Amino acid sequence: MVCQPECGQITFRSPPALSGVYCWHFEIPAMRKLIQLFTILAAASAPAADAIIFNQQYLPGNTYHQTVTMEQDMDMDLGASRMQRNTNTAMGFSAVVAPQQEGVRTKRVTVQYDRTVMGMSDGQNKFSFDSQSPGAANAGPLAAIGLIIGHEFNVVFDEMENVTDVENIEKTLQILAGNDRSSSQIYKQIFNREAVKRMMQQSALRSPRGIVMKPGDSWPFSNDLLLPGIGKLVIRGNYTFKQMVEHKGVQCAEVTAKADINVDLQAMDKADEKNLALMQQMNLKVQEGKMDGTIFYDSAIQFPREIKMTQSILLSAKIPNNPKGEIRLPMKQTIGMTLDSFGPTKAKAPEQKPVPEE
């Protein structure tokens, strides 16, 4: 190598052992510009460390175990009387995602509960139940929820991860409840089609598909939930990607959610005209409705590790045939979801047939 600083050149000569002499000349200023160009292009093409495409989904061929919790406090002021109630539940379940079939856009997830815990108190009565120790508490009517353990039903998602159907749920509830009317009512309140849909849908982080988000970015979301006998719960709000954090040993995107909640009476089933007329007569409306929460999203598995949501609603209504009478129903509901485990679905071991004795 020969350096010629007066002309700004570096000359590389081939070793003497090679026949002939070959020289390569690089202009130093031009070389520097070339290096700078490659550096800029590399930086532009590489994704930012904290930039994420939020694309939550149940991945085909995998099994998830989730625990969903809910605590609800209601304080109903009826004018002449008052009723307070506290309800808390915890449901542990596995969600097995079927392998994706070619040409099929829907996704089928088989749900099976393996634990149910529930407590309820209204000032006069107090009941509690845990499926892992069913005889250890005053279960009362709540003991019926333990029968759901081990039974399966299918939740169907479309290509946008919206729940479109819950298969086998009515048949399963009918088998469990039998002719027991009190058990049937409890099952219909907790495990009905809309309740299951709401449970699966509430754990969905909705985001613009294919759009890269970075800390500080916000985007809108909406959710409509059918409330039998009342109408539709309408939720409209925004997600905000706050920052990347270490959550329980895993790098997660911390996302906050804020929304307003309203009730749409016009969404009530047309077959339920009697209830619709009553709701309109009572002038049922949401005085205040807010939702706040935090989601810890793991982009490596495209699923939240944990969700914490709080909904506060104040409903008001007029008492029929009593112009001065008013019902006020403040309700606070805290909902949580924890992803307990995730991984490829293990193949079931073939059933061993007994070998006949000779």
C-alpha atoms as one frame of an Amber mdcrd trajectory, in Angstrom:
protein
   0.000   0.000   0.000   1.330   3.423  -0.949  -0.088   6.601   0.553  -0.037
   9.757  -1.591  -1.505  12.506   0.566  -0.717  15.284  -1.872  -3.311  13.933
  -4.293  -5.613  12.450  -1.668  -5.185   8.889  -2.911  -4.419   5.494  -1.377
  -2.957   2.960  -3.776  -3.204  -0.788  -3.084  -0.709  -2.857  -5.083  -0.937
  -6.573  -5.614   1.767  -8.743  -4.017   4.973  -9.146  -6.077   4.403 -12.860
  -6.293   1.429 -12.249  -8.597   2.171 -11.644 -12.253   1.570  -8.077 -13.304
   0.785  -5.087 -11.177  -2.825  -4.162 -10.358  -3.698  -0.874  -8.689  -6.960
   0.353  -7.131  -7.306   4.068  -6.408  -9.935   5.365  -3.935 -10.600   9.032
  -3.610 -10.792   9.646   0.180 -13.540  12.365   0.058 -15.683  10.232  -2.234
 -15.170   7.193   0.003 -16.273   9.155   3.069 -19.450  10.257   1.286 -20.190
   6.685   0.276 -19.802   5.445   3.871 -22.070   8.236   5.117 -24.700   7.299
   2.545 -24.693   3.637   3.586 -24.924   4.670   7.264 -27.968   6.867   6.595
 -29.691   4.172   4.532 -29.060   1.539   7.211 -30.466   3.774   9.930 -33.536
   4.562   7.843 -34.284   0.928   7.016 -33.817  -0.390  10.565 -36.951  -0.221
  12.781 -36.755   1.944  15.879 -36.085  -0.040  19.037 -39.403   1.041  20.597
 -41.519   0.974  17.422 -44.176  -1.760  17.358 -46.906  -2.999  15.054 -49.737
  -3.954  17.426 -51.287  -7.027  15.889 -52.823  -8.998  18.726 -54.109 -12.423
  17.808 -54.465 -16.002  18.904 -51.723 -17.771  16.976 -52.851 -21.031  15.304
 -51.349 -24.198  16.736 -50.763 -22.719  20.199 -52.351 -23.103  23.631 -52.968
 -20.179  25.987 -53.940 -20.298  29.638 -55.621 -17.156  30.928 -57.175 -16.006
  34.169 -59.911 -13.383  33.910 -61.041 -11.539  37.032 -63.946  -9.198  37.625
 -65.072  -7.235  40.672 -68.298  -5.283  40.546 -69.765  -2.884  43.098 -73.322
  -1.603  42.725 -75.127   0.876  44.956 -78.742   1.231  43.856 -80.604   4.198
  45.311 -84.346   3.594  44.895 -85.361   6.729  46.742 -87.245   5.074  49.597
 -84.760   2.203  49.853 -81.189   1.360  48.976 -79.509  -1.851  47.783 -75.779
  -2.537  47.707 -74.133  -5.538  46.079 -70.576  -6.743  45.593 -69.676  -9.528
  43.167 -66.227 -10.899  42.361 -65.253 -13.691  40.016 -62.090 -15.359  38.734
 -62.152 -17.746  35.791 -59.173 -19.812  34.703 -59.357 -21.375  31.252 -57.287
 -22.827  28.453 -57.694 -21.624  24.872 -56.491 -24.091  22.242 -56.158 -22.534
  18.787 -56.771 -24.915  15.901 -54.164 -25.015  13.112 -55.047 -22.636  10.287
 -56.627 -24.381   7.308 -55.701 -23.280   3.821 -58.282 -20.958   2.306 -60.202
 -20.551   5.588 -60.135 -17.050   7.075 -61.939 -17.794  10.328 -60.136 -19.044
  13.412 -61.565 -21.517  15.933 -60.477 -21.471  19.576 -61.586 -24.240  21.938
 -62.163 -22.903  25.462 -62.230 -25.088  28.550 -62.573 -23.772  32.110 -60.411
 -25.405  34.762 -61.183 -23.153  37.747 -64.010 -20.885  38.863 -64.082 -18.673
  41.935 -67.016 -16.451  42.830 -68.190 -14.371  45.784 -71.363 -12.372  46.242
 -72.766 -10.233  49.060 -75.740  -7.876  49.241 -75.775  -6.818  52.900 -78.103
  -9.631  53.937 -76.565 -12.667  52.266 -72.991 -13.664  51.588 -71.940 -16.576
  49.385 -68.580 -17.791  48.099 -67.414 -20.692  45.971 -64.091 -22.092  44.735
 -64.079 -25.093  42.405 -60.791 -26.294  43.922 -62.400 -26.568  47.366 -66.152
 -26.691  46.712 -67.102 -27.798  50.235 -64.973 -25.279  52.137 -67.337 -22.282
  52.039 -70.946 -21.205  52.063 -71.544 -21.688  48.349 -75.336 -21.544  48.271
 -76.557 -21.023  44.677 -73.010 -20.321  43.470 -72.097 -24.030  43.652 -73.752
 -24.422  40.262 -70.920 -22.583  38.479 -68.488 -25.378  39.379 -70.215 -27.746
  36.958 -68.763 -25.853  33.986 -65.298 -27.270  34.763 -64.061 -29.588  32.022
 -66.729 -28.710  29.454 -65.683 -27.241  26.104 -67.133 -24.749  23.646 -65.697
 -23.033  20.583 -65.142 -19.322  20.028 -64.951 -18.307  16.370 -62.881 -15.274
  15.294 -62.855 -13.547  11.920 -59.682 -12.382  10.188 -59.791  -9.102  12.152
 -59.875 -11.006  15.481 -63.513 -10.116  16.147 -65.620 -12.774  17.869 -68.331
 -13.808  15.417 -69.806 -16.833  17.191 -69.692 -18.980  20.313 -70.490 -22.561
  19.344 -72.088 -25.180  21.619 -72.595 -22.751  24.525 -76.399 -23.087  24.781
 -76.246 -26.865  24.509 -73.540 -27.012  27.170 -75.525 -24.805  29.556 -78.666
 -26.860  29.036 -76.828 -30.068  29.892 -75.317 -28.512  33.027 -78.450 -26.807
  34.321 -80.901 -29.599  33.580 -84.292 -28.856  35.127 -82.898 -26.716  37.948
 -84.292 -23.224  37.262 -82.038 -21.432  39.777 -78.903 -23.052  38.313 -80.114
 -22.248  34.801 -80.463 -18.558  35.678 -76.941 -18.405  37.145 -75.459 -20.079
  34.077 -77.296 -17.751  31.706 -76.034 -14.702  33.607 -72.380 -15.771  33.716
 -71.788 -18.044  30.715 -74.260 -16.820  28.101 -73.136 -16.153  24.542 -72.726
 -12.390  25.027 -70.867 -12.797  28.340 -68.360 -15.181  26.737 -68.013 -12.890
  23.723 -67.429  -9.925  26.031 -64.797 -11.844  28.007 -62.860 -12.810  24.871
 -63.297  -9.423  23.186 -62.245  -7.317  26.182 -58.789  -8.835  26.096 -58.286
  -7.658  22.501 -55.909  -4.746  21.902 -57.388  -3.055  18.860 -54.914  -1.156
  16.722 -54.500  -0.050  13.108 -53.148  -3.139  11.388 -49.818  -2.748   9.678
 -49.117   0.696  11.139 -45.928   1.073  13.186 -46.529   2.772  16.533 -43.938
   4.455  18.707 -44.109   5.824  22.293 -46.485   8.775  22.442 -48.686   7.605
  19.540 -52.456   7.287  20.069 -55.220   5.674  18.016 -58.986   5.270  18.432
 -60.914   2.137  19.371 -64.556   1.199  19.798 -66.455  -1.689  21.309 -70.178
  -2.459  21.323 -71.540  -4.974  23.815 -75.117  -6.221  23.822 -76.920  -5.967
  27.180 -80.003  -8.224  27.071 -83.121  -6.370  28.135 -81.432  -2.956  28.120
 -79.790  -2.314  24.755 -76.174  -1.923  23.766 -73.189  -0.681  25.730 -71.253
   1.676  23.452 -67.565   2.251  24.262 -65.528   4.841  22.329 -61.997   5.871
  23.261 -58.274   5.981  22.507 -55.229   3.833  23.137 -51.854   5.476  23.846
 -48.509   3.684  23.543 -46.715   5.059  26.614 -43.356   3.273  26.695 -41.458
  -0.007  26.696 -41.144  -1.526  30.163 -40.047  -4.749  31.799 -43.192  -6.381
  33.120 -42.698  -9.474  35.264 -39.424 -10.229  33.514 -40.721  -9.694  29.963
 -40.206  -6.658  27.695 -43.678  -5.247  27.039 -45.272  -2.197  25.506 -47.248
  -0.287  28.125 -50.484   0.927  26.549 -53.152   2.994  28.312 -56.836   3.056
  27.384 -59.350   5.824  28.053 -62.948   5.792  26.840 -66.475   7.101  27.312
 -69.362   4.684  27.885 -72.982   5.143  26.795 -76.105   2.994  26.449 -77.963
   2.741  23.146 -81.565   1.713  23.873 -82.452   1.638  20.180 -80.151  -1.376
  19.765 -82.532  -3.519  21.837 -83.968  -6.567  20.114 -87.132  -5.583  18.210
 -88.837  -8.637  19.676 -88.383  -7.072  23.113 -90.668  -4.087  22.467 -92.184
  -4.287  25.949 -88.804  -3.749  27.623 -87.894  -1.029  25.130 -91.093   0.874
  25.929 -90.385   0.519  29.657 -86.780   1.730  29.297 -87.931   4.730  27.287
 -90.655   5.487  29.819 -88.083   5.343  32.607 -85.753   7.603  30.597 -82.810
   5.330  31.345 -79.525   7.055  30.553 -75.849   7.151  31.456 -75.065  10.215
  33.550 -71.373   9.360  33.687 -69.515   6.578  31.946 -65.737   6.211  31.902
 -63.220   3.469  31.256 -59.524   3.608  32.150 -56.925   0.893  31.989 -53.455
  -0.368  31.175 -52.334  -3.157  28.857 -48.909  -4.798  28.878 -48.447  -6.110
  25.337 -45.744  -8.629  24.401 -44.949  -8.103  20.717 -42.868 -11.304  20.612
 -46.026 -13.414  20.965 -48.516 -10.789  19.697 -50.601 -10.987  22.869 -51.032
  -9.061  26.135 -49.320 -10.435  29.213 -51.689  -8.526  31.494 -54.713  -6.225
  31.264 -56.205  -4.021  33.977 -59.411  -2.088  33.226 -61.777  -0.044  35.411
 -65.251   0.944  34.275 -67.315   3.489  36.217 -70.928   4.034  35.215 -73.712
   6.092  36.779 -77.142   5.137  35.429 -80.266   7.127  36.195 -83.933   6.435
  35.525 -87.381   7.705  36.456 -89.691   5.494  38.507 -92.863   4.809  36.470
 -96.044   6.433  37.804 -93.982   8.531  40.214 -92.902  11.841  38.632 -90.649
  12.736  41.567 -89.166   9.282  41.946 -85.675   8.592  40.563 -83.374   5.578
  40.521 -79.619   6.158  40.634 -77.334   3.211  40.013 -73.589   3.904  40.367
 -71.565   0.879  39.306 -67.835   0.285  39.345 -66.319  -2.716  37.630 -62.668
  -3.758  37.638 -61.634  -6.290  35.014 -58.289  -8.060  34.747 -56.660 -10.619
  32.479 -53.394 -12.443  33.113 -51.691 -14.694  30.584 -50.486 -17.562  32.768
 -48.796 -19.602  30.036 -48.331 -19.793  26.261 -46.756 -22.326  23.917 -47.233
 -24.784  21.039 -50.111 -27.201  21.506 -48.826 -30.586  22.555 -50.004 -33.542
  20.533 -52.248 -35.887  22.446 -50.701 -39.248  23.214 -52.417 -42.054  21.296
 -54.846 -44.054  23.370 -53.347 -47.300  24.559 -55.594 -50.270  23.836 -55.424
 -53.117  26.346 -53.577 -56.169  25.114 -55.826 -59.236  25.316 -54.525 -61.985
  27.505 -53.577 -65.190  25.777
